[in-house]
Amino acid sequence: LHHTLSFNVFVFCQIFNEFNSRRVGNENDVFSGLFNNMMFVSIVALTIIVQVLFIEFGGSYTQTVPLPTNLWLFTILSSSFSIPFGFIYRLIPVGGSDDKKEKRD
């Protein structure tokens, strides 16, 4: 059970990180314009569907066991923390090309 849970949390962390990856620099709203990119929405939806099928029906083929509802909720909740972590990460100032120009002068 713990291997299945670890695998599920890992995959859902990647899914939530896809939302973080949509924004760079100082853009903080990772959900703005979400439905303007149906390719992105389709890929995320397909990934979630395949993951649920792997966990619930994969059995010996995927070496997983079905998870009870409370562990699915734990998976979603714990992996969704990557959204606020991404927000905090984008607040950290990083030197850009302007810093290099100032050092040369």
N, C-alpha and C positions, 0 to 999 in steps of 0.2 A: 504493500500500500504506500509506503513512504517513497519508493522509487517513482511510482505513478504520480504522486502529489508533487514531488520535486520536478519531474518532467513537465507537468501541467503548469506549475508556477513559472518555470523557465520560459515556456512558450508564450504564456500570457504576458510576461514581462517584455518579451520581444514585440508582441502586438501593441502594447501600450507605448513602447519606445518608438514604434512607427509613427505615432501621433506626435511625439516630441521631435522626431526627425523632419517633420513637415516645416518647422520654423527654425530659422537661424538668426544669429545676431540678437538684437533687442526685441524681436517679435515674440510676444508672450502668449497670445491667444492661439493655442494649438488647434482649436476647433473651428476657427473662422474660415469660411470658404470650403468647409469640409465636403459639402455636397456639390461643389463645383467640379470636383475631380472624381467622377464615378469609377474610374479605374482603381483609384486608391480604395474607395469604399468597397468595391467588388473584391479586391484582393484581401482586405481585412475580413470581410464577411466569409469568404471562402476558407481562409485560414482558420477562423473560429469554428466553422462547420466541420472541417476536416479534423480539427483537434478534438472536438466533442465526439465525433465518430471513433477516432483512435482510442480515446479513453474509455468510452462506454461500450464499444463493440469490438475493439481490437484484440482482446484476449491474448492468446499465446503468440499470435502473429506480431503484435506490437509490444508484447510483454507488459501489458497494463491491466489494471483491474478497474471496474466501474467505481467512481467516487460517489459518496453520499452527498446530499445537497449542502450540508454544512461545510464540507471540504471544497465544493465548487465555490461557495460564497467566500471562503477563506482565500482561495486561489485568486478570484477577481479582486477582492479587497487588497490583499497584500501586493499583488502585481500592479495595481492601479497607483500605488505610491510612486511609481516612476514618473507620473505626470507632474506632481509637485516638485519632485527632485529635479526634473528637467527645467522647471521654472526657476528654481533656485540656482541651478547651474548656469542658466543664461544671465543671471544677475551678476555673476563674477566677471569683473573687467579683465579683458584680455587685450594685450598690446596688438595693434594692427600695423598697417603700412605707415601710418602717420608717425608712430614712435620711431621707426627706422629712419625716416627723413629728418626728424629732430636730432637724432644722434649723429648723423653725418654732418650737420651744420655746425 
